[in-house]
Amino acid sequence: MWVFGWWGLNIVVFLVLLWLSWAYYDKRYRRKPNETMNPLLNGQFVKTNEVFIDPKDGFTYQVYYNPSTGEREYVRVDDK
């Protein structure tokens, strides 16, 4: 019975880690659903010359930069 408890604990820990990795994995360029592009539109962010293609999803992203905070925003370019 003790061995089943050990394996059961390992399975539960594995499933929790699997769920956490799925829930929080690679959200670098994604905005929260309730966020808008207001900071970009009101002049806080400056468009840079930096454009790249994300190897994970294949979309092109334009980089915006906020000089006062150093924050960067990645906005998907709809060219497909």
HTML snippet that shows the backbone in 3Dmol.js (N, CA, C, O; Angstrom):
<script src="https://3Dmol.org/build/3Dmol-min.js"></script>
<div id="view" style="width:600px;height:400px;position:relative"></div>
<script>
const pdb = `
ATOM      1  N   MET A   1       0.822  -1.202   0.000  1.00  0.00           N
ATOM      2  CA  MET A   1       0.000   0.000   0.000  1.00  0.00           C
ATOM      3  C   MET A   1       0.867   1.268   0.000  1.00  0.00           C
ATOM      4  O   MET A   1       0.523   2.262  -0.640  1.00  0.00           O
ATOM      5  N   TRP A   2       1.992   1.222   0.722  1.00  0.00           N
ATOM      6  CA  TRP A   2       2.866   2.388   0.787  1.00  0.00           C
ATOM      7  C   TRP A   2       3.446   2.711  -0.582  1.00  0.00           C
ATOM      8  O   TRP A   2       3.597   3.884  -0.926  1.00  0.00           O
ATOM      9  N   VAL A   3       3.776   1.684  -1.375  1.00  0.00           N
ATOM     10  CA  VAL A   3       4.347   1.902  -2.703  1.00  0.00           C
ATOM     11  C   VAL A   3       3.323   2.573  -3.606  1.00  0.00           C
ATOM     12  O   VAL A   3       3.671   3.480  -4.363  1.00  0.00           O
ATOM     13  N   PHE A   4       2.074   2.146  -3.540  1.00  0.00           N
ATOM     14  CA  PHE A   4       1.034   2.790  -4.339  1.00  0.00           C
ATOM     15  C   PHE A   4       0.893   4.265  -3.958  1.00  0.00           C
ATOM     16  O   PHE A   4       0.681   5.113  -4.824  1.00  0.00           O
ATOM     17  N   GLY A   5       1.008   4.566  -2.684  1.00  0.00           N
ATOM     18  CA  GLY A   5       0.942   5.954  -2.245  1.00  0.00           C
ATOM     19  C   GLY A   5       2.091   6.785  -2.791  1.00  0.00           C
ATOM     20  O   GLY A   5       1.901   7.944  -3.159  1.00  0.00           O
ATOM     21  N   TRP A   6       3.279   6.203  -2.847  1.00  0.00           N
ATOM     22  CA  TRP A   6       4.441   6.895  -3.403  1.00  0.00           C
ATOM     23  C   TRP A   6       4.240   7.163  -4.885  1.00  0.00           C
ATOM     24  O   TRP A   6       4.473   8.279  -5.350  1.00  0.00           O
ATOM     25  N   TRP A   7       3.808   6.151  -5.633  1.00  0.00           N
ATOM     26  CA  TRP A   7       3.576   6.328  -7.070  1.00  0.00           C
ATOM     27  C   TRP A   7       2.408   7.276  -7.315  1.00  0.00           C
ATOM     28  O   TRP A   7       2.430   8.069  -8.256  1.00  0.00           O
ATOM     29  N   GLY A   8       1.411   7.192  -6.482  1.00  0.00           N
ATOM     30  CA  GLY A   8       0.279   8.105  -6.611  1.00  0.00           C
ATOM     31  C   GLY A   8       0.703   9.553  -6.412  1.00  0.00           C
ATOM     32  O   GLY A   8       0.257  10.444  -7.135  1.00  0.00           O
ATOM     33  N   LEU A   9       1.566   9.782  -5.430  1.00  0.00           N
ATOM     34  CA  LEU A   9       2.084  11.134  -5.192  1.00  0.00           C
ATOM     35  C   LEU A   9       2.904  11.615  -6.385  1.00  0.00           C
ATOM     36  O   LEU A   9       2.783  12.769  -6.796  1.00  0.00           O
ATOM     37  N   ASN A  10       3.733  10.741  -6.941  1.00  0.00           N
ATOM     38  CA  ASN A  10       4.519  11.113  -8.122  1.00  0.00           C
ATOM     39  C   ASN A  10       3.628  11.460  -9.304  1.00  0.00           C
ATOM     40  O   ASN A  10       3.902  12.414 -10.033  1.00  0.00           O
ATOM     41  N   ILE A  11       2.576  10.699  -9.493  1.00  0.00           N
ATOM     42  CA  ILE A  11       1.659  10.970 -10.605  1.00  0.00           C
ATOM     43  C   ILE A  11       0.949  12.301 -10.399  1.00  0.00           C
ATOM     44  O   ILE A  11       0.803  13.073 -11.347  1.00  0.00           O
ATOM     45  N   VAL A  12       0.512  12.579  -9.191  1.00  0.00           N
ATOM     46  CA  VAL A  12      -0.168  13.850  -8.908  1.00  0.00           C
ATOM     47  C   VAL A  12       0.783  15.023  -9.133  1.00  0.00           C
ATOM     48  O   VAL A  12       0.393  16.019  -9.743  1.00  0.00           O
ATOM     49  N   VAL A  13       2.011  14.925  -8.657  1.00  0.00           N
ATOM     50  CA  VAL A  13       2.991  15.999  -8.859  1.00  0.00           C
ATOM     51  C   VAL A  13       3.261  16.193 -10.343  1.00  0.00           C
ATOM     52  O   VAL A  13       3.338  17.328 -10.814  1.00  0.00           O
ATOM     53  N   PHE A  14       3.405  15.106 -11.084  1.00  0.00           N
ATOM     54  CA  PHE A  14       3.629  15.194 -12.528  1.00  0.00           C
ATOM     55  C   PHE A  14       2.458  15.882 -13.220  1.00  0.00           C
ATOM     56  O   PHE A  14       2.666  16.742 -14.075  1.00  0.00           O
ATOM     57  N   LEU A  15       1.238  15.516 -12.863  1.00  0.00           N
ATOM     58  CA  LEU A  15       0.065  16.131 -13.490  1.00  0.00           C
ATOM     59  C   LEU A  15      -0.041  17.618 -13.159  1.00  0.00           C
ATOM     60  O   LEU A  15      -0.427  18.413 -14.015  1.00  0.00           O
ATOM     61  N   VAL A  16       0.293  17.998 -11.943  1.00  0.00           N
ATOM     62  CA  VAL A  16       0.267  19.419 -11.568  1.00  0.00           C
ATOM     63  C   VAL A  16       1.313  20.190 -12.362  1.00  0.00           C
ATOM     64  O   VAL A  16       1.028  21.279 -12.863  1.00  0.00           O
ATOM     65  N   LEU A  17       2.518  19.643 -12.485  1.00  0.00           N
ATOM     66  CA  LEU A  17       3.559  20.313 -13.274  1.00  0.00           C
ATOM     67  C   LEU A  17       3.177  20.389 -14.746  1.00  0.00           C
ATOM     68  O   LEU A  17       3.443  21.396 -15.403  1.00  0.00           O
ATOM     69  N   LEU A  18       2.565  19.352 -15.263  1.00  0.00           N
ATOM     70  CA  LEU A  18       2.109  19.353 -16.649  1.00  0.00           C
ATOM     71  C   LEU A  18       1.066  20.440 -16.870  1.00  0.00           C
ATOM     72  O   LEU A  18       1.122  21.163 -17.865  1.00  0.00           O
ATOM     73  N   TRP A  19       0.116  20.559 -15.950  1.00  0.00           N
ATOM     74  CA  TRP A  19      -0.922  21.582 -16.079  1.00  0.00           C
ATOM     75  C   TRP A  19      -0.325  22.986 -15.978  1.00  0.00           C
ATOM     76  O   TRP A  19      -0.698  23.871 -16.749  1.00  0.00           O
ATOM     77  N   LEU A  20       0.597  23.200 -15.036  1.00  0.00           N
ATOM     78  CA  LEU A  20       1.221  24.519 -14.892  1.00  0.00           C
ATOM     79  C   LEU A  20       2.012  24.897 -16.133  1.00  0.00           C
ATOM     80  O   LEU A  20       1.962  26.046 -16.574  1.00  0.00           O
ATOM     81  N   SER A  21       2.737  23.951 -16.698  1.00  0.00           N
ATOM     82  CA  SER A  21       3.509  24.268 -17.900  1.00  0.00           C
ATOM     83  C   SER A  21       2.593  24.585 -19.067  1.00  0.00           C
ATOM     84  O   SER A  21       2.903  25.466 -19.869  1.00  0.00           O
ATOM     85  N   TRP A  22       1.484  23.894 -19.179  1.00  0.00           N
ATOM     86  CA  TRP A  22       0.534  24.173 -20.254  1.00  0.00           C
ATOM     87  C   TRP A  22      -0.139  25.529 -20.044  1.00  0.00           C
ATOM     88  O   TRP A  22      -0.346  26.270 -21.005  1.00  0.00           O
ATOM     89  N   ALA A  23      -0.478  25.856 -18.811  1.00  0.00           N
ATOM     90  CA  ALA A  23      -1.213  27.085 -18.521  1.00  0.00           C
ATOM     91  C   ALA A  23      -0.353  28.335 -18.677  1.00  0.00           C
ATOM     92  O   ALA A  23      -0.877  29.392 -19.031  1.00  0.00           O
ATOM     93  N   TYR A  24       0.939  28.245 -18.426  1.00  0.00           N
ATOM     94  CA  TYR A  24       1.783  29.435 -18.399  1.00  0.00           C
ATOM     95  C   TYR A  24       2.900  29.436 -19.431  1.00  0.00           C
ATOM     96  O   TYR A  24       3.763  30.313 -19.388  1.00  0.00           O
ATOM     97  N   TYR A  25       2.914  28.493 -20.346  1.00  0.00           N
ATOM     98  CA  TYR A  25       4.021  28.352 -21.282  1.00  0.00           C
ATOM     99  C   TYR A  25       3.970  29.394 -22.387  1.00  0.00           C
ATOM    100  O   TYR A  25       2.928  29.584 -23.013  1.00  0.00           O
ATOM    101  N   ASP A  26       5.067  30.057 -22.627  1.00  0.00           N
ATOM    102  CA  ASP A  26       5.308  30.912 -23.787  1.00  0.00           C
ATOM    103  C   ASP A  26       4.218  31.948 -24.035  1.00  0.00           C
ATOM    104  O   ASP A  26       3.558  31.918 -25.074  1.00  0.00           O
ATOM    105  N   LYS A  27       4.029  32.839 -23.114  1.00  0.00           N
ATOM    106  CA  LYS A  27       3.068  33.926 -23.297  1.00  0.00           C
ATOM    107  C   LYS A  27       3.797  35.242 -23.488  1.00  0.00           C
ATOM    108  O   LYS A  27       3.324  36.292 -23.052  1.00  0.00           O
ATOM    109  N   ARG A  28       4.951  35.183 -24.141  1.00  0.00           N
ATOM    110  CA  ARG A  28       5.782  36.373 -24.300  1.00  0.00           C
ATOM    111  C   ARG A  28       5.093  37.458 -25.103  1.00  0.00           C
ATOM    112  O   ARG A  28       5.161  38.630 -24.732  1.00  0.00           O
ATOM    113  N   TYR A  29       4.439  37.103 -26.181  1.00  0.00           N
ATOM    114  CA  TYR A  29       3.922  38.101 -27.109  1.00  0.00           C
ATOM    115  C   TYR A  29       2.410  38.226 -27.045  1.00  0.00           C
ATOM    116  O   TYR A  29       1.811  38.857 -27.916  1.00  0.00           O
ATOM    117  N   ARG A  30       1.793  37.652 -26.055  1.00  0.00           N
ATOM    118  CA  ARG A  30       0.340  37.652 -26.001  1.00  0.00           C
ATOM    119  C   ARG A  30      -0.169  38.631 -24.961  1.00  0.00           C
ATOM    120  O   ARG A  30       0.335  38.697 -23.840  1.00  0.00           O
ATOM    121  N   ARG A  31      -1.169  39.381 -25.355  1.00  0.00           N
ATOM    122  CA  ARG A  31      -1.806  40.301 -24.426  1.00  0.00           C
ATOM    123  C   ARG A  31      -2.909  39.568 -23.680  1.00  0.00           C
ATOM    124  O   ARG A  31      -3.428  38.552 -24.144  1.00  0.00           O
ATOM    125  N   LYS A  32      -3.253  40.097 -22.529  1.00  0.00           N
ATOM    126  CA  LYS A  32      -4.402  39.564 -21.824  1.00  0.00           C
ATOM    127  C   LYS A  32      -5.653  39.935 -22.616  1.00  0.00           C
ATOM    128  O   LYS A  32      -5.669  40.976 -23.274  1.00  0.00           O
ATOM    129  N   PRO A  33      -6.692  39.119 -22.570  1.00  0.00           N
ATOM    130  CA  PRO A  33      -7.878  39.390 -23.394  1.00  0.00           C
ATOM    131  C   PRO A  33      -8.525  40.750 -23.132  1.00  0.00           C
ATOM    132  O   PRO A  33      -9.098  41.332 -24.053  1.00  0.00           O
ATOM    133  N   ASN A  34      -8.452  41.273 -21.909  1.00  0.00           N
ATOM    134  CA  ASN A  34      -9.104  42.547 -21.612  1.00  0.00           C
ATOM    135  C   ASN A  34      -8.201  43.752 -21.874  1.00  0.00           C
ATOM    136  O   ASN A  34      -8.638  44.890 -21.702  1.00  0.00           O
ATOM    137  N   GLU A  35      -6.962  43.527 -22.281  1.00  0.00           N
ATOM    138  CA  GLU A  35      -6.066  44.646 -22.586  1.00  0.00           C
ATOM    139  C   GLU A  35      -6.374  45.194 -23.968  1.00  0.00           C
ATOM    140  O   GLU A  35      -6.726  44.449 -24.882  1.00  0.00           O
ATOM    141  N   THR A  36      -6.239  46.486 -24.105  1.00  0.00           N
ATOM    142  CA  THR A  36      -6.421  47.113 -25.408  1.00  0.00           C
ATOM    143  C   THR A  36      -5.086  47.688 -25.853  1.00  0.00           C
ATOM    144  O   THR A  36      -4.087  47.597 -25.139  1.00  0.00           O
ATOM    145  N   MET A  37      -5.080  48.272 -27.020  1.00  0.00           N
ATOM    146  CA  MET A  37      -3.846  48.870 -27.528  1.00  0.00           C
ATOM    147  C   MET A  37      -3.761  50.346 -27.160  1.00  0.00           C
ATOM    148  O   MET A  37      -3.038  51.092 -27.821  1.00  0.00           O
ATOM    149  N   ASN A  38      -4.469  50.792 -26.134  1.00  0.00           N
ATOM    150  CA  ASN A  38      -4.463  52.205 -25.753  1.00  0.00           C
ATOM    151  C   ASN A  38      -3.069  52.755 -25.469  1.00  0.00           C
ATOM    152  O   ASN A  38      -2.774  53.859 -25.926  1.00  0.00           O
ATOM    153  N   PRO A  39      -2.189  52.055 -24.741  1.00  0.00           N
ATOM    154  CA  PRO A  39      -0.851  52.619 -24.527  1.00  0.00           C
ATOM    155  C   PRO A  39      -0.100  52.845 -25.835  1.00  0.00           C
ATOM    156  O   PRO A  39       0.691  53.783 -25.943  1.00  0.00           O
ATOM    157  N   LEU A  40      -0.343  51.996 -26.823  1.00  0.00           N
ATOM    158  CA  LEU A  40       0.323  52.181 -28.109  1.00  0.00           C
ATOM    159  C   LEU A  40      -0.254  53.371 -28.852  1.00  0.00           C
ATOM    160  O   LEU A  40       0.469  54.099 -29.532  1.00  0.00           O
ATOM    161  N   LEU A  41      -1.555  53.567 -28.721  1.00  0.00           N
ATOM    162  CA  LEU A  41      -2.217  54.612 -29.487  1.00  0.00           C
ATOM    163  C   LEU A  41      -2.063  55.994 -28.867  1.00  0.00           C
ATOM    164  O   LEU A  41      -2.143  56.992 -29.584  1.00  0.00           O
ATOM    165  N   ASN A  42      -1.844  56.084 -27.558  1.00  0.00           N
ATOM    166  CA  ASN A  42      -1.778  57.412 -26.937  1.00  0.00           C
ATOM    167  C   ASN A  42      -0.362  57.984 -26.898  1.00  0.00           C
ATOM    168  O   ASN A  42      -0.131  59.001 -26.243  1.00  0.00           O
ATOM    169  N   GLY A  43       0.584  57.353 -27.583  1.00  0.00           N
ATOM    170  CA  GLY A  43       1.909  57.942 -27.719  1.00  0.00           C
ATOM    171  C   GLY A  43       2.928  57.520 -26.694  1.00  0.00           C
ATOM    172  O   GLY A  43       4.052  58.020 -26.719  1.00  0.00           O
ATOM    173  N   GLN A  44       2.585  56.614 -25.785  1.00  0.00           N
ATOM    174  CA  GLN A  44       3.576  56.159 -24.814  1.00  0.00           C
ATOM    175  C   GLN A  44       4.626  55.270 -25.469  1.00  0.00           C
ATOM    176  O   GLN A  44       5.778  55.246 -25.035  1.00  0.00           O
ATOM    177  N   PHE A  45       4.238  54.545 -26.501  1.00  0.00           N
ATOM    178  CA  PHE A  45       5.145  53.619 -27.172  1.00  0.00           C
ATOM    179  C   PHE A  45       5.555  54.177 -28.522  1.00  0.00           C
ATOM    180  O   PHE A  45       4.764  54.811 -29.220  1.00  0.00           O
ATOM    181  N   VAL A  46       6.811  53.927 -28.874  1.00  0.00           N
ATOM    182  CA  VAL A  46       7.369  54.385 -30.140  1.00  0.00           C
ATOM    183  C   VAL A  46       7.622  53.152 -31.004  1.00  0.00           C
ATOM    184  O   VAL A  46       8.184  52.161 -30.538  1.00  0.00           O
ATOM    185  N   LYS A  47       7.207  53.223 -32.252  1.00  0.00           N
ATOM    186  CA  LYS A  47       7.429  52.114 -33.173  1.00  0.00           C
ATOM    187  C   LYS A  47       8.918  52.027 -33.499  1.00  0.00           C
ATOM    188  O   LYS A  47       9.543  53.038 -33.822  1.00  0.00           O
ATOM    189  N   THR A  48       9.484  50.835 -33.417  1.00  0.00           N
ATOM    190  CA  THR A  48      10.894  50.635 -33.751  1.00  0.00           C
ATOM    191  C   THR A  48      11.003  50.018 -35.146  1.00  0.00           C
ATOM    192  O   THR A  48       9.995  49.656 -35.753  1.00  0.00           O
ATOM    193  N   ASN A  49      12.212  49.904 -35.638  1.00  0.00           N
ATOM    194  CA  ASN A  49      12.449  49.253 -36.926  1.00  0.00           C
ATOM    195  C   ASN A  49      12.536  47.736 -36.785  1.00  0.00           C
ATOM    196  O   ASN A  49      12.744  47.025 -37.768  1.00  0.00           O
ATOM    197  N   GLU A  50      12.377  47.254 -35.575  1.00  0.00           N
ATOM    198  CA  GLU A  50      12.548  45.829 -35.306  1.00  0.00           C
ATOM    199  C   GLU A  50      11.274  45.058 -35.655  1.00  0.00           C
ATOM    200  O   GLU A  50      10.210  45.296 -35.084  1.00  0.00           O
ATOM    201  N   VAL A  51      11.405  44.140 -36.594  1.00  0.00           N
ATOM    202  CA  VAL A  51      10.316  43.259 -37.011  1.00  0.00           C
ATOM    203  C   VAL A  51      10.890  41.852 -37.059  1.00  0.00           C
ATOM    204  O   VAL A  51      12.009  41.651 -37.531  1.00  0.00           O
ATOM    205  N   PHE A  52      10.127  40.876 -36.571  1.00  0.00           N
ATOM    206  CA  PHE A  52      10.636  39.507 -36.593  1.00  0.00           C
ATOM    207  C   PHE A  52       9.497  38.525 -36.802  1.00  0.00           C
ATOM    208  O   PHE A  52       8.328  38.850 -36.594  1.00  0.00           O
ATOM    209  N   ILE A  53       9.856  37.332 -37.213  1.00  0.00           N
ATOM    210  CA  ILE A  53       8.897  36.244 -37.380  1.00  0.00           C
ATOM    211  C   ILE A  53       9.097  35.278 -36.219  1.00  0.00           C
ATOM    212  O   ILE A  53      10.193  34.759 -36.011  1.00  0.00           O
ATOM    213  N   ASP A  54       8.034  35.045 -35.473  1.00  0.00           N
ATOM    214  CA  ASP A  54       8.101  34.134 -34.343  1.00  0.00           C
ATOM    215  C   ASP A  54       8.172  32.699 -34.869  1.00  0.00           C
ATOM    216  O   ASP A  54       7.281  32.271 -35.602  1.00  0.00           O
ATOM    217  N   PRO A  55       9.213  31.954 -34.509  1.00  0.00           N
ATOM    218  CA  PRO A  55       9.336  30.594 -35.035  1.00  0.00           C
ATOM    219  C   PRO A  55       8.257  29.647 -34.528  1.00  0.00           C
ATOM    220  O   PRO A  55       8.005  28.611 -35.143  1.00  0.00           O
ATOM    221  N   LYS A  56       7.619  29.989 -33.416  1.00  0.00           N
ATOM    222  CA  LYS A  56       6.606  29.090 -32.865  1.00  0.00           C
ATOM    223  C   LYS A  56       5.303  29.155 -33.649  1.00  0.00           C
ATOM    224  O   LYS A  56       4.731  28.118 -33.983  1.00  0.00           O
ATOM    225  N   ASP A  57       4.827  30.365 -33.946  1.00  0.00           N
ATOM    226  CA  ASP A  57       3.535  30.469 -34.630  1.00  0.00           C
ATOM    227  C   ASP A  57       3.640  30.959 -36.068  1.00  0.00           C
ATOM    228  O   ASP A  57       2.656  30.902 -36.806  1.00  0.00           O
ATOM    229  N   GLY A  58       4.818  31.441 -36.487  1.00  0.00           N
ATOM    230  CA  GLY A  58       5.016  31.852 -37.874  1.00  0.00           C
ATOM    231  C   GLY A  58       4.486  33.230 -38.214  1.00  0.00           C
ATOM    232  O   GLY A  58       4.546  33.632 -39.376  1.00  0.00           O
ATOM    233  N   PHE A  59       3.971  33.966 -37.249  1.00  0.00           N
ATOM    234  CA  PHE A  59       3.446  35.304 -37.494  1.00  0.00           C
ATOM    235  C   PHE A  59       4.560  36.345 -37.381  1.00  0.00           C
ATOM    236  O   PHE A  59       5.561  36.140 -36.695  1.00  0.00           O
ATOM    237  N   THR A  60       4.355  37.461 -38.071  1.00  0.00           N
ATOM    238  CA  THR A  60       5.295  38.574 -38.028  1.00  0.00           C
ATOM    239  C   THR A  60       4.878  39.528 -36.915  1.00  0.00           C
ATOM    240  O   THR A  60       3.694  39.828 -36.757  1.00  0.00           O
ATOM    241  N   TYR A  61       5.854  40.003 -36.146  1.00  0.00           N
ATOM    242  CA  TYR A  61       5.593  40.919 -35.037  1.00  0.00           C
ATOM    243  C   TYR A  61       6.393  42.197 -35.217  1.00  0.00           C
ATOM    244  O   TYR A  61       7.557  42.161 -35.617  1.00  0.00           O
ATOM    245  N   GLN A  62       5.757  43.335 -34.918  1.00  0.00           N
ATOM    246  CA  GLN A  62       6.390  44.652 -34.895  1.00  0.00           C
ATOM    247  C   GLN A  62       6.668  44.994 -33.439  1.00  0.00           C
ATOM    248  O   GLN A  62       5.824  44.755 -32.575  1.00  0.00           O
ATOM    249  N   VAL A  63       7.833  45.546 -33.161  1.00  0.00           N
ATOM    250  CA  VAL A  63       8.223  45.870 -31.790  1.00  0.00           C
ATOM    251  C   VAL A  63       7.991  47.352 -31.530  1.00  0.00           C
ATOM    252  O   VAL A  63       8.389  48.201 -32.327  1.00  0.00           O
ATOM    253  N   TYR A  64       7.344  47.655 -30.407  1.00  0.00           N
ATOM    254  CA  TYR A  64       7.139  49.017 -29.930  1.00  0.00           C
ATOM    255  C   TYR A  64       7.883  49.163 -28.610  1.00  0.00           C
ATOM    256  O   TYR A  64       7.996  48.205 -27.845  1.00  0.00           O
ATOM    257  N   TYR A  65       8.389  50.364 -28.347  1.00  0.00           N
ATOM    258  CA  TYR A  65       9.251  50.610 -27.190  1.00  0.00           C
ATOM    259  C   TYR A  65       8.755  51.828 -26.428  1.00  0.00           C
ATOM    260  O   TYR A  65       8.423  52.848 -27.032  1.00  0.00           O
ATOM    261  N   ASN A  66       8.702  51.727 -25.100  1.00  0.00           N
ATOM    262  CA  ASN A  66       8.339  52.851 -24.244  1.00  0.00           C
ATOM    263  C   ASN A  66       9.627  53.412 -23.649  1.00  0.00           C
ATOM    264  O   ASN A  66      10.215  52.784 -22.768  1.00  0.00           O
ATOM    265  N   PRO A  67      10.083  54.588 -24.111  1.00  0.00           N
ATOM    266  CA  PRO A  67      11.359  55.135 -23.633  1.00  0.00           C
ATOM    267  C   PRO A  67      11.371  55.468 -22.144  1.00  0.00           C
ATOM    268  O   PRO A  67      12.436  55.440 -21.527  1.00  0.00           O
ATOM    269  N   SER A  68      10.226  55.779 -21.552  1.00  0.00           N
ATOM    270  CA  SER A  68      10.228  56.171 -20.140  1.00  0.00           C
ATOM    271  C   SER A  68      10.338  54.969 -19.203  1.00  0.00           C
ATOM    272  O   SER A  68      10.891  55.094 -18.110  1.00  0.00           O
ATOM    273  N   THR A  69       9.823  53.812 -19.610  1.00  0.00           N
ATOM    274  CA  THR A  69       9.868  52.641 -18.733  1.00  0.00           C
ATOM    275  C   THR A  69      10.772  51.531 -19.248  1.00  0.00           C
ATOM    276  O   THR A  69      11.142  50.634 -18.491  1.00  0.00           O
ATOM    277  N   GLY A  70      11.133  51.582 -20.525  1.00  0.00           N
ATOM    278  CA  GLY A  70      11.930  50.514 -21.115  1.00  0.00           C
ATOM    279  C   GLY A  70      11.111  49.309 -21.532  1.00  0.00           C
ATOM    280  O   GLY A  70      11.656  48.319 -22.019  1.00  0.00           O
ATOM    281  N   GLU A  71       9.807  49.391 -21.343  1.00  0.00           N
ATOM    282  CA  GLU A  71       8.924  48.272 -21.691  1.00  0.00           C
ATOM    283  C   GLU A  71       8.838  48.105 -23.202  1.00  0.00           C
ATOM    284  O   GLU A  71       8.869  49.081 -23.951  1.00  0.00           O
ATOM    285  N   ARG A  72       8.730  46.867 -23.634  1.00  0.00           N
ATOM    286  CA  ARG A  72       8.595  46.563 -25.057  1.00  0.00           C
ATOM    287  C   ARG A  72       7.265  45.852 -25.269  1.00  0.00           C
ATOM    288  O   ARG A  72       6.837  45.050 -24.440  1.00  0.00           O
ATOM    289  N   GLU A  73       6.623  46.154 -26.383  1.00  0.00           N
ATOM    290  CA  GLU A  73       5.377  45.491 -26.768  1.00  0.00           C
ATOM    291  C   GLU A  73       5.577  44.853 -28.124  1.00  0.00           C
ATOM    292  O   GLU A  73       6.236  45.419 -28.996  1.00  0.00           O
ATOM    293  N   TYR A  74       5.012  43.680 -28.299  1.00  0.00           N
ATOM    294  CA  TYR A  74       5.111  42.947 -29.557  1.00  0.00           C
ATOM    295  C   TYR A  74       3.716  42.858 -30.152  1.00  0.00           C
ATOM    296  O   TYR A  74       2.828  42.219 -29.586  1.00  0.00           O
ATOM    297  N   VAL A  75       3.529  43.503 -31.298  1.00  0.00           N
ATOM    298  CA  VAL A  75       2.216  43.572 -31.932  1.00  0.00           C
ATOM    299  C   VAL A  75       2.268  42.772 -33.223  1.00  0.00           C
ATOM    300  O   VAL A  75       3.130  42.981 -34.076  1.00  0.00           O
ATOM    301  N   ARG A  76       1.322  41.852 -33.341  1.00  0.00           N
ATOM    302  CA  ARG A  76       1.290  41.016 -34.540  1.00  0.00           C
ATOM    303  C   ARG A  76       0.872  41.837 -35.742  1.00  0.00           C
ATOM    304  O   ARG A  76      -0.096  42.596 -35.687  1.00  0.00           O
ATOM    305  N   VAL A  77       1.609  41.679 -36.828  1.00  0.00           N
ATOM    306  CA  VAL A  77       1.317  42.364 -38.077  1.00  0.00           C
ATOM    307  C   VAL A  77       0.462  41.414 -38.904  1.00  0.00           C
ATOM    308  O   VAL A  77       0.867  40.282 -39.169  1.00  0.00           O
ATOM    309  N   ASP A  78      -0.715  41.868 -39.311  1.00  0.00           N
ATOM    310  CA  ASP A  78      -1.624  41.013 -40.070  1.00  0.00           C
ATOM    311  C   ASP A  78      -1.324  41.119 -41.547  1.00  0.00           C
ATOM    312  O   ASP A  78      -2.025  41.804 -42.291  1.00  0.00           O
ATOM    313  N   ASP A  79      -0.267  40.430 -41.968  1.00  0.00           N
ATOM    314  CA  ASP A  79       0.091  40.464 -43.379  1.00  0.00           C
ATOM    315  C   ASP A  79      -0.140  39.122 -44.054  1.00  0.00           C
ATOM    316  O   ASP A  79       0.248  38.935 -45.207  1.00  0.00           O
ATOM    317  N   LYS A  80      -0.761  38.197 -43.359  1.00  0.00           N
ATOM    318  CA  LYS A  80      -1.036  36.885 -43.954  1.00  0.00           C
ATOM    319  C   LYS A  80      -2.446  36.812 -44.455  1.00  0.00           C
ATOM    320  O   LYS A  80      -2.860  35.783 -44.989  1.00  0.00           O
TER     321      LYS A  80
END
`;
const viewer = $3Dmol.createViewer("view");
viewer.addModel(pdb, "pdb");
viewer.setStyle({}, {cartoon: {color: "spectrum"}});
viewer.zoomTo();
viewer.render();
</script>
